Amino acid sequence: MENYELLKNIKCPADVRGMSEQELEILCSQIRAKLIETVSVTGGHLASNLGTVELTVALHKSFNSPEDSVIWDVGHQSYTHKLLTGRYSRFSTLRQKDGISGFTRPDESEHDLFYSGHAGVSVSQAAGVAAVNALKGNKNYAVAVIGDGSFTNGMVYEALDAAGSKFSRLIVVLNDNEMSISENVGSLARHLAVVRAKPEYYRFKAGTEKTLNRIPLVGKAVSNHIFKLKTALKNLIYSSSFFEDLGFRYIGPVDGHNITQLCEAMDAAKLVNQPVLLHVNTLKGKGYDFAENSPEKFHGVSRFDTRTGESTIAGDSFSEKFGELLSAFAAKDKRICAVTAAMGIGTGLERFAAEFPERFFDVGIAEEHALTFCSGLAAGGFIPVFAVYSTFFQRCYDQVVHDAALQGRKMIIAVDRAGFVGNDGETHQGIYDVSMLSGVPNVKIYSPCTYQELGNALYNAFYKDDCVVVIRYPRSGELRIPDGIEKKSVYDVYPHADASAAIVTYGRMFSFACEAVDRLVQQGIDIKAVKLNVIKPLDEECVQSVADCGRIYFYEEGVRSGGAGEGFALMLLEKGYKGRFCLRAVENRFVPHESVSQQLERCGLDCDAMVEFIKNDFDTVGDCCE
């Protein structure tokens, strides 16, 4: 067991501010060991957190949180921040039920100002906080910490453009772990960056400008001329004019693993009387060889063996199968293209990218652009497939309506992580996409529950459907489906179509429904499970097939409002249905982080809950019309 003597005694950031340089180095070492030890058990985001240890320590040494607001973009790299803000004793509960979140949460700590989970929002939030500070006349700082990956999100540039030159105590820390900018800088620029990052530089600069400006007649002109010469030289060396044109003073690049340089740069940034862009270089996975060598693999991990770096959880997934199927189709059809918003690995597209690089497009964290880009591909006769997590698909609503459905474009949107996602919690749940799309014309939604059905849905989308096709599937692998399924046109029935009651559902919920039917039949209840293979548009034949059932129980792993269940109920009502209809879905709530099975149980959507609810309904509610 690692000795965490320094780390475990930190109760708040003030304890960090009192540490010596040697103590800070020891602290960083202990933090890395704690991160590896904990995440190997709980799963989570490892590489990004290992890369930001010194940066986080420097932030809490230089700034006075929570008076100074430190705002983390995405928040998945805030584990060190949690350890330094009084959450060490609970850190072993990371991402577990009733434990601390893998992202920032205001209900966890006063040092977390916002819920986080999506990229590109921190600069806008920090600008808003800086505006409040200015309006209140206080001297607090607003600091946004954002990675170079998030910097591909268009909202960041909207915020930079709007905030430039406006708020003197706004600091944007660009955590660059790909070294995409600094490779072109060279040793001279790195040396000058260290000099420029020292507070003494800005004190001297401010004093010089003040003295020159006092010289009658020529002082101001000389000062301005020197500033222009300096800016031109600096831009030649740093290529930083982009940020300065937006009204930000550029400092960097700074070694993100050198606490002394980091603290000097941050102290310097506080002396600048305008918004600052502090450019920091870090190494993703720093301090753990497996993560350094494979940062993509260790970005988000399940439980793993710290000695080998190998996952201790086996099994395939819909994401992997989707990637295999898409590559197989693309090998035979050169019109098929794959598009991702910086999630190529997460969505299973590594194979496609390797086999068809000319037809693979990673547009960065820019979901809105990705979908409209697909519209352009479709207009040119190609068949784009946009693979995106359900939670990030939410960003594309306007583009789905205006650039896809309205234009009548044939494209496929592969919605990964549909339904509950488990330990990532509220910000990542995939329970809104069906409701989001329910009112959009010219959209068809498949919800396969097996790999074979996934392949069938892709085939239909490529060669039978002529609209925007959404294929949604869960984070997990396929679940057990019993034998004896009756295949209909766009729906399936188990065990037979003549039962007097029905559980209607879609996706992986069908596995739970089939098991519930088996258990209920054993208790003397005549009931069947019906699976919708297409949930938009709902099939008239399927609705008619259960219209004679006295009781219908619709189970949906998504929000109730605007979901498929409400649409199904309306169609039944329009057909004059007089029986009992019960809709079980996610009510008006956000679902917290815990395992998927616990989330299903929490919302009454697991097999046990189905059996209990339906059995109780039969016992307590009288005969229903048939």
SULTA-V794427 format. One record per pair of residues at least 6 apart in sequence whose C-alpha atoms are under 7 Angstrom apart, sorted by the first residue. I is the first residue (numbers start at 1). J is the second residue. D is the distance in Angstrom with one decimal. If there is no record, write none. Layout:
# SULTA-V794427
i;j;d
I;J;D
I;J;D
This chain:
# SULTA-V794427
i;j;d
4;30;5.8
6;27;6.2
7;27;6.1
7;30;6.6
7;31;6.9
8;88;6.3
10;84;6.2
10;86;6.8
11;84;6.9
11;85;6.2
11;86;4.5
12;84;5.9
12;85;4.6
12;86;5.4
13;60;5.6
13;65;6.9
13;84;5.8
13;85;5.9
16;60;6.7
16;61;5.8
17;60;6.9
17;61;4.4
28;53;6.2
28;54;6.4
31;80;6.9
32;50;6.2
38;92;6.0
39;46;6.7
39;303;7.0
40;303;4.8
40;304;4.9
40;305;6.5
40;306;6.4
41;303;5.1
41;304;6.9
42;94;6.4
42;95;6.7
42;303;6.0
43;301;5.3
43;302;4.2
43;303;4.9
44;102;6.9
44;300;5.3
44;301;5.4
44;302;6.5
45;76;6.2
45;299;5.2
45;300;4.3
45;301;6.3
46;298;5.8
46;299;5.7
46;300;6.4
47;284;5.2
47;285;3.9
47;291;5.6
47;295;5.6
47;298;5.3
47;299;5.1
48;77;5.5
48;284;5.4
48;285;6.3
48;299;6.3
49;77;4.6
49;78;6.8
49;79;6.3
49;80;6.9
50;284;6.5
50;285;5.0
50;286;5.3
50;287;6.9
51;282;5.8
51;283;5.2
51;284;4.4
51;285;5.3
51;286;5.0
52;282;7.0
53;80;6.1
54;256;6.6
54;257;5.4
54;258;6.9
54;259;5.8
55;256;5.9
55;257;6.9
55;262;6.9
56;80;6.5
56;81;6.2
58;259;5.9
58;262;6.1
58;263;5.5
62;263;6.0
62;266;6.5
62;267;6.5
65;111;6.3
66;110;6.5
66;111;5.0
67;140;6.2
68;140;5.1
68;141;4.8
68;142;6.0
69;141;6.3
69;142;4.9
69;143;5.9
70;142;6.4
70;143;4.8
70;144;6.1
71;113;6.9
71;122;6.1
71;126;6.7
71;143;6.0
71;144;4.8
71;145;6.1
72;78;6.9
72;122;6.2
72;144;6.1
72;145;5.0
72;146;6.5
73;116;7.0
73;119;5.9
73;120;6.4
73;121;6.3
73;122;4.8
73;145;5.9
73;146;5.0
74;116;5.2
74;117;4.4
74;118;4.8
74;119;4.8
75;103;4.7
75;104;5.5
75;116;5.3
75;117;5.9
76;102;6.1
76;103;5.1
76;117;7.0
78;103;6.7
78;104;6.9
85;111;6.9
90;100;7.0
91;100;7.0
93;99;4.5
93;100;5.9
94;100;4.9
94;101;5.9
94;102;6.2
95;101;5.0
95;102;5.4
95;423;5.1
95;424;6.8
95;593;6.2
95;594;6.5
96;423;6.5
96;593;6.7
96;594;5.2
97;593;6.2
97;594;4.3
101;593;7.0
102;424;6.5
103;116;5.8
103;117;6.3
104;112;5.6
104;114;6.7
104;115;5.4
104;116;5.5
105;112;5.6
105;114;6.1
105;115;4.6
105;116;7.0
106;112;4.8
106;113;5.4
106;114;5.7
106;115;6.3
117;427;5.3
117;428;6.9
119;150;5.3
120;150;5.2
120;151;6.7
120;153;5.5
120;155;5.9
120;156;5.4
121;155;7.0
121;156;6.8
122;144;5.5
122;146;6.9
123;144;5.6
123;156;6.2
123;159;6.0
123;172;6.9
124;159;5.1
126;142;5.4
126;143;6.2
126;144;5.8
126;170;7.0
127;163;6.1
127;170;6.7
129;142;6.2
130;141;6.9
130;142;5.5
130;167;6.1
130;169;6.5
130;170;5.9
131;167;6.7
133;140;6.5
141;169;4.9
141;170;6.1
142;169;6.3
142;170;5.1
142;171;6.3
143;170;6.1
143;171;4.8
143;172;5.7
144;171;6.4
144;172;4.8
144;173;6.0
145;172;6.1
145;173;4.8
145;174;6.3
145;175;6.9
146;173;6.2
146;174;5.3
146;175;5.8
147;174;5.7
147;175;4.5
147;176;5.8
148;174;6.5
148;175;6.1
148;176;5.0
148;177;7.0
149;365;6.7
150;365;6.1
152;364;5.5
152;365;5.5
152;366;6.5
153;365;5.1
153;366;5.0
154;366;6.6
160;246;6.7
161;246;5.7
164;246;5.3
164;247;4.1
164;248;5.7
164;275;6.4
165;247;4.5
165;248;6.5
165;274;5.8
165;275;6.1
167;274;6.2
167;275;5.8
168;273;5.0
168;274;3.8
168;275;5.0
169;274;6.7
169;275;6.2
170;275;4.9
170;276;6.5
171;275;5.8
171;276;4.8
171;277;6.1
172;276;6.1
172;277;4.9
172;278;6.1
173;277;6.0
173;278;4.7
173;279;6.0
173;280;7.0
174;277;7.0
174;278;6.0
174;279;4.8
174;280;5.9
175;279;6.6
175;280;5.1
175;281;6.1
175;282;6.7
176;280;5.8
176;281;4.8
176;282;6.1
177;281;5.7
177;282;4.7
177;283;5.2
177;284;5.8
179;281;6.3
182;253;6.6
185;237;6.7
185;238;6.2
189;237;6.1
189;238;6.7
190;253;6.8
193;252;5.2
193;253;6.1
193;254;6.7
194;254;6.8
194;261;6.9
195;201;7.0
197;251;6.3
197;252;6.9
197;264;6.0
197;265;4.3
197;268;6.0
198;264;5.1
198;265;5.8
198;268;5.8
199;264;6.2
199;267;6.0
199;268;4.2
202;268;6.5
202;271;6.8
209;223;6.1
212;219;4.8
212;220;6.6
212;223;5.9
213;219;4.7
213;220;4.7
213;223;6.6
235;241;5.4
240;250;6.5
243;250;6.6
244;250;6.4
247;275;6.9
248;274;6.7
248;275;4.9
248;276;4.9
248;277;5.9
249;274;6.8
249;275;6.2
249;276;4.6
249;277;6.0
250;276;6.0
250;277;4.9
250;278;6.1
251;277;6.2
251;278;4.9
251;279;6.1
252;278;5.9
252;279;4.8
252;280;6.6
253;279;4.8
253;280;5.3
253;281;6.4
254;261;6.7
254;262;6.7
254;279;6.3
254;280;4.8
254;281;6.0
255;261;6.8
255;280;6.1
255;281;5.4
255;282;6.8
256;262;6.5
256;280;5.2
256;281;4.9
256;282;4.7
257;282;6.5
269;276;6.3
284;292;6.2
284;295;6.1
285;291;4.5
285;292;4.4
285;295;5.9
286;292;5.8
290;309;6.0
291;298;5.5
302;311;6.4
303;311;5.7
303;312;5.7
303;313;6.6
304;310;5.3
304;311;4.0
304;312;5.0
305;311;6.4
305;312;6.6
316;477;5.7
317;475;6.8
317;476;5.2
317;477;3.9
318;451;6.9
318;473;6.7
318;474;6.8
318;475;6.7
318;476;6.4
318;477;5.3
318;478;7.0
319;347;5.3
319;348;4.9
319;416;6.9
320;348;4.8
321;451;6.8
322;348;6.7
323;348;4.7
323;349;5.1
323;351;6.7
323;352;6.7
325;455;6.5
327;351;7.0
327;352;5.3
330;336;5.4
335;382;4.5
335;383;5.5
336;382;6.1
336;383;4.8
336;384;5.9
337;359;4.9
337;360;6.0
337;383;6.1
337;384;4.7
337;385;6.0
338;359;6.4
338;360;5.0
338;361;6.3
338;384;5.9
338;385;4.9
338;386;6.0
339;360;6.0
339;361;4.8
339;362;5.9
339;370;6.9
339;384;6.9
339;385;6.0
339;386;4.7
339;387;6.3
340;361;6.4
340;362;4.9
340;363;6.4
340;386;5.9
340;387;5.5
340;388;6.5
341;362;5.7
341;363;5.3
341;364;4.8
341;365;4.9
341;366;5.7
341;367;5.6
341;370;6.5
342;362;5.8
342;363;6.6
342;364;4.5
342;365;5.4
344;350;6.1
347;387;6.2
347;388;6.9
347;416;6.7
353;360;5.4
363;370;6.4
367;393;7.0
367;395;6.5
367;396;6.3
368;395;6.4
368;396;5.0
368;399;6.3
371;386;7.0
371;396;7.0
371;399;6.4
372;399;6.1
372;403;5.8
374;384;5.6
375;403;6.3
375;404;5.9
375;409;6.3
377;384;6.4
378;384;6.4
378;409;6.0
378;410;6.1
378;411;6.5
379;409;6.9
383;410;6.8
383;411;5.8
384;411;5.3
384;412;6.3
385;411;6.2
385;412;4.7
385;413;5.7
385;414;6.8
386;412;6.3
386;413;4.8
386;414;5.9
387;413;6.0
387;414;4.6
387;415;6.2
387;416;7.0
388;414;6.3
388;415;5.4
388;416;5.8
389;415;5.5
389;416;4.5
389;417;5.5
390;415;5.3
390;416;5.8
390;417;5.8
390;418;5.5
390;430;4.8
390;433;6.3
391;428;5.2
391;429;6.0
391;430;5.2
394;433;6.9
401;440;6.5
404;468;6.7
405;441;6.6
405;442;5.4
405;443;6.5
405;468;6.1
408;467;6.2
409;467;6.0
409;468;6.3
410;466;5.5
410;467;4.6
410;468;5.3
411;467;6.8
411;468;5.1
411;469;6.3
412;461;6.9
412;468;6.0
412;469;4.8
412;470;5.8
413;469;6.2
413;470;4.7
413;471;6.3
414;470;5.9
414;471;5.0
414;472;6.0
415;470;6.8
415;471;5.9
415;472;4.5
415;473;6.5
416;472;6.1
416;473;5.6
416;474;6.1
416;475;6.6
417;430;5.9
417;473;6.3
417;474;4.6
417;475;4.4
418;430;4.4
418;431;6.5
418;472;5.8
418;473;5.3
418;474;4.6
418;475;6.8
419;429;6.5
419;430;4.5
419;431;4.8
419;474;6.1
419;557;5.5
419;558;6.1
420;429;5.4
420;430;5.9
420;431;6.7
420;596;5.9
420;599;7.0
421;428;6.8
421;429;5.5
421;430;6.8
421;475;6.5
421;596;6.2
422;593;5.9
422;594;5.3
422;595;4.4
422;596;4.3
423;593;4.5
423;594;4.7
423;595;5.6
424;593;5.7
425;591;6.6
425;592;4.8
425;593;3.6
425;594;6.9
426;590;5.8
426;591;5.3
426;592;5.1
426;593;6.5
431;557;6.6
431;558;4.1
431;559;5.8
432;558;6.2
432;559;6.1
434;563;5.8
435;559;7.0
435;561;6.8
435;562;4.6
435;563;4.5
438;562;6.5
438;563;6.9
442;467;5.9
442;468;6.4
443;467;6.3
443;468;4.9
443;469;5.9
444;468;6.3
444;469;4.9
444;470;6.1
444;536;5.2
444;537;6.3
445;469;5.9
445;470;4.7
445;471;5.8
445;534;5.7
445;535;5.6
445;536;5.0
446;457;6.5
446;470;6.2
446;471;4.8
446;472;6.4
446;533;5.8
446;534;4.6
446;535;6.2
447;471;6.0
447;472;5.2
447;473;6.2
447;506;6.4
447;507;5.0
447;533;5.6
447;534;6.3
447;535;7.0
448;454;5.3
448;473;6.4
448;507;5.3
448;533;6.2
449;478;6.4
449;507;4.5
449;508;4.8
450;478;5.2
451;478;6.7
461;469;6.2
479;508;6.8
479;511;6.3
480;511;6.1
481;511;5.6
484;494;6.8
484;495;6.2
485;492;6.5
485;493;5.8
485;494;5.0
485;495;6.2
486;492;5.6
486;493;5.0
486;494;6.3
486;496;6.9
487;493;6.7
490;532;6.6
490;533;5.4
490;534;6.1
491;530;6.9
491;531;5.4
491;532;4.7
491;533;5.3
491;542;6.5
492;530;5.7
492;531;5.1
492;532;6.9
493;528;6.9
493;529;5.7
493;530;4.6
493;531;6.4
494;514;6.7
494;528;5.5
494;529;5.1
494;530;6.5
495;528;6.0
496;528;6.6
499;526;5.5
499;527;5.1
499;528;5.7
500;526;5.9
500;527;6.0
500;549;4.8
500;550;6.1
501;526;6.4
501;527;4.5
501;528;6.3
501;549;4.9
501;550;5.8
501;551;4.8
501;552;5.9
502;527;5.3
502;528;4.8
502;529;5.6
502;530;6.8
502;546;6.9
502;549;6.7
502;551;6.5
502;552;4.9
502;553;6.2
503;513;6.6
503;528;6.2
503;529;4.7
503;530;6.0
503;552;5.9
503;553;4.7
503;554;5.8
504;529;5.9
504;530;4.7
504;531;5.9
504;553;6.1
504;554;4.7
504;555;6.3
505;530;6.4
505;531;5.2
505;532;6.2
505;554;5.8
505;555;5.1
505;556;6.0
506;531;5.1
506;532;5.0
506;533;6.6
510;531;6.1
512;606;6.4
512;607;4.9
513;529;5.9
513;607;6.6
514;529;5.9
515;607;6.8
516;607;5.6
516;610;6.4
516;611;5.5
517;527;6.3
517;528;6.1
517;529;6.6
520;611;6.5
521;527;6.7
535;564;6.4
543;572;6.6
547;572;6.7
547;577;6.2
548;626;5.7
549;626;5.8
550;579;4.7
550;580;6.1
550;624;5.1
550;625;5.3
550;626;4.5
551;579;5.8
551;580;4.7
551;581;6.0
551;624;6.8
552;580;6.2
552;581;4.8
552;582;6.3
553;581;6.0
553;582;4.8
553;583;6.0
554;565;6.1
554;582;6.2
554;583;4.8
554;584;6.0
555;583;6.2
555;584;4.9
555;585;5.9
555;605;6.9
556;565;6.8
556;584;6.4
556;585;4.8
557;585;6.1
557;586;6.8
558;585;6.0
558;586;5.6
559;585;5.9
559;586;4.5
559;587;6.1
560;585;5.0
560;586;5.5
560;587;5.7
565;583;6.4
578;625;6.1
579;624;5.5
579;625;4.9
579;626;6.3
580;624;6.3
586;603;6.2
600;606;5.2
601;609;6.9
